[in-house]
Amino acid sequence: MTYSVAPHLKYFTIPLTDFVAARPEFEGFGVGAYVFSHADPTPRILLLQRALTDSMPGCWEGPGGACELETDKTLIDSLVRETLEETGLHVSSIVDLVAVDCWEHHRRSGGKIRIVKYSFVVEVQEALRWSAGKHQPVPTLQIPVQLEPLEHQQFDWAIKDDVLLSVRSPNGRYRFPLPLIGHQAPNILRAFELVEERESKE
């Protein structure tokens, strides 16, 4: 896996076993990726709709999932792997940390575990192409997203206004998971803020 990590995020590249050992209060570790397209006048974020056969059926979210402690070398490796598995896209850069969320998961078999999830803004190789001596954004609809059908049934490149409408009204385009499970809606809006802030400085 070849990718760059922003200097202020280098801490997340320590061995995953050390990262987990430093947080004994958690039994589960997860990651989330917010992927943006920059080909349109305003940024668009990649949202995935959960399969109707999965938990939280039909809800929208960014790609992500659980860290695999036995095979992922770092938390960032988990992020890159989950993005590839759920979208077919290759992370090229980890740009910023969006949120750290914690919640208790109640198992069907009984008992509960405490989970922590780290969500990041990332760039993917497929969103840029080399042209005329520099990187140019690939048109949004040409970015080759490939879903894992057992997990997600469709995807969309959302604009911020549609996400806001979905948060404020039941008539919006997207339905998000309950606030205590993954914190998707506020994190998506926070990701937009970070990208807009970054673009304003360029």
C-alpha positions in Angstrom: 0.0 0.0 0.0 1.5 3.3 -1.1 0.1 6.5 0.4 1.2 9.7 2.1 0.2 10.8 5.6 -0.1 14.5 6.6 2.6 15.3 9.1 0.2 16.0 11.9 -1.3 12.5 11.5 2.0 10.6 11.8 1.0 9.3 15.2 -1.5 7.0 13.6 1.2 5.2 11.8 2.6 3.6 14.9 2.2 -0.2 15.1 -1.5 -1.1 15.6 -0.7 -3.4 18.4 0.9 -0.5 20.3 -2.0 1.8 19.4 -4.5 -0.6 20.8 -2.5 -1.5 23.9 -2.4 2.2 24.8 -6.3 2.2 24.9 -7.3 -0.7 27.1 -10.7 0.8 27.8 -11.8 -0.2 24.2 -12.5 -3.7 22.9 -13.2 -2.7 19.3 -11.4 -0.3 16.9 -12.8 1.1 13.7 -12.0 3.5 10.9 -13.9 5.7 8.5 -12.9 7.4 5.3 -14.4 10.5 3.7 -13.6 10.5 0.0 -14.1 13.7 -2.0 -14.3 14.6 -5.7 -13.0 18.0 -6.7 -14.1 18.0 -10.4 -17.3 20.1 -9.8 -17.6 23.7 -8.6 -18.2 22.5 -5.1 -16.7 19.4 -3.4 -18.7 16.1 -3.5 -18.4 13.4 -0.9 -18.8 9.7 -1.6 -21.7 8.2 0.3 -22.6 4.5 0.4 -26.1 3.1 1.1 -26.1 0.1 3.4 -27.5 -3.2 2.0 -31.1 -4.0 3.0 -29.9 -7.3 4.4 -27.3 -5.6 6.7 -27.7 -3.8 10.0 -29.1 -0.2 9.7 -30.5 -1.2 6.3 -30.8 1.6 3.7 -28.8 4.2 5.8 -26.0 6.2 4.1 -22.4 6.4 5.4 -18.8 6.8 4.3 -16.7 3.7 3.7 -15.1 2.1 6.8 -15.1 -0.8 9.2 -13.3 -2.7 11.9 -9.5 -2.8 12.3 -8.1 -6.3 11.8 -5.6 -6.6 14.6 -3.9 -9.7 13.3 -3.2 -8.4 9.8 -3.3 -4.6 9.7 0.1 -3.1 10.6 -1.3 0.4 11.5 -4.6 2.1 12.0 -4.0 3.9 8.7 -3.5 0.5 7.0 -6.9 -0.5 8.3 -8.3 2.7 6.8 -6.7 2.1 3.4 -7.8 -1.6 3.3 -11.4 -0.8 4.3 -11.7 1.9 1.6 -10.4 -0.5 -1.0 -12.7 -3.3 0.0 -15.8 -1.2 0.1 -15.3 1.1 -2.9 -12.5 -0.4 -5.0 -10.6 2.9 -4.6 -7.0 3.2 -3.6 -6.2 5.8 -0.9 -3.2 8.0 -2.0 -3.2 10.5 0.9 -4.6 10.8 4.4 -5.4 14.5 4.7 -7.0 15.2 8.1 -8.7 13.6 11.1 -12.4 14.4 11.1 -13.6 12.8 14.4 -13.0 10.2 17.1 -16.3 8.6 18.2 -17.0 6.1 21.0 -20.0 4.0 21.7 -21.2 0.8 23.3 -22.2 -2.1 21.0 -24.7 -4.6 22.4 -24.1 -8.0 21.1 -27.0 -10.2 20.0 -25.4 -13.0 22.1 -25.5 -10.8 25.1 -23.0 -8.4 26.7 -21.5 -5.3 25.2 -18.2 -3.9 24.0 -16.9 -0.4 23.9 -15.9 0.7 20.4 -13.8 3.7 19.2 -13.8 4.8 15.6 -11.3 7.2 13.9 -12.6 9.0 10.7 -10.4 10.8 8.2 -10.6 12.8 5.0 -8.7 10.9 2.4 -7.8 11.4 -1.3 -7.9 8.5 -3.7 -5.7 7.8 -6.8 -8.7 7.4 -9.1 -10.0 10.9 -8.5 -6.9 12.5 -10.2 -5.2 11.9 -13.6 -1.9 13.3 -14.9 -2.6 15.7 -17.8 -0.7 18.7 -19.3 2.1 18.3 -16.8 0.0 18.3 -13.7 -2.7 16.4 -11.8 -6.2 17.2 -13.0 -9.5 16.1 -11.2 -11.3 13.2 -12.9 -15.0 14.0 -13.6 -17.0 12.7 -10.7 -19.1 10.2 -12.6 -15.9 8.7 -14.1 -14.4 7.7 -10.7 -14.7 3.9 -10.8 -16.4 3.1 -7.5 -17.0 -0.7 -7.1 -19.2 -1.7 -4.2 -19.1 -4.8 -2.1 -22.8 -5.9 -2.6 -23.2 -7.7 0.7 -22.5 -4.5 2.5 -23.7 -1.6 0.2 -26.3 -1.5 -2.5 -25.6 1.9 -4.1 -23.4 5.0 -3.9 -23.8 8.7 -4.6 -21.5 11.7 -4.7 -23.3 14.1 -2.4 -23.1 17.9 -2.2 -23.1 19.6 1.2 -26.6 21.2 0.7 -28.2 17.8 0.2 -26.6 16.4 3.3 -27.8 19.4 5.3 -31.3 19.0 4.0 -31.3 15.4 4.9 -30.2 16.2 8.5 -32.9 18.9 8.9 -35.8 17.3 7.1 -37.2 13.7 6.7 -37.8 14.6 3.1 -34.0 14.7 2.4 -32.2 12.5 -0.1 -30.3 10.5 2.5 -31.2 8.7 5.7 -28.4 8.5 8.2 -27.8 6.0 11.1 -28.9 7.0 14.6 -26.6 9.6 16.1 -25.2 7.2 18.7 -24.0 4.8 16.0 -21.1 6.1 14.0 -22.1 9.8 14.2 -22.3 9.8 10.4 -24.2 13.0 9.6 -22.2 15.4 11.8 -18.9 13.8 10.7 -19.8 14.2 7.0 -20.6 17.9 7.6 -17.3 18.3 9.5 -15.4 16.6 6.6 -16.9 19.2 4.3 -15.8 22.0 6.5 -12.2 20.7 6.6 -12.1 20.3 2.8 -13.6 23.8 2.2 -11.1 25.3 4.7 -8.2 23.5 2.9 -9.3 24.7 -0.5 -9.7 28.3 0.6 -6.0 28.3 1.5 -4.8 26.9 -1.8 
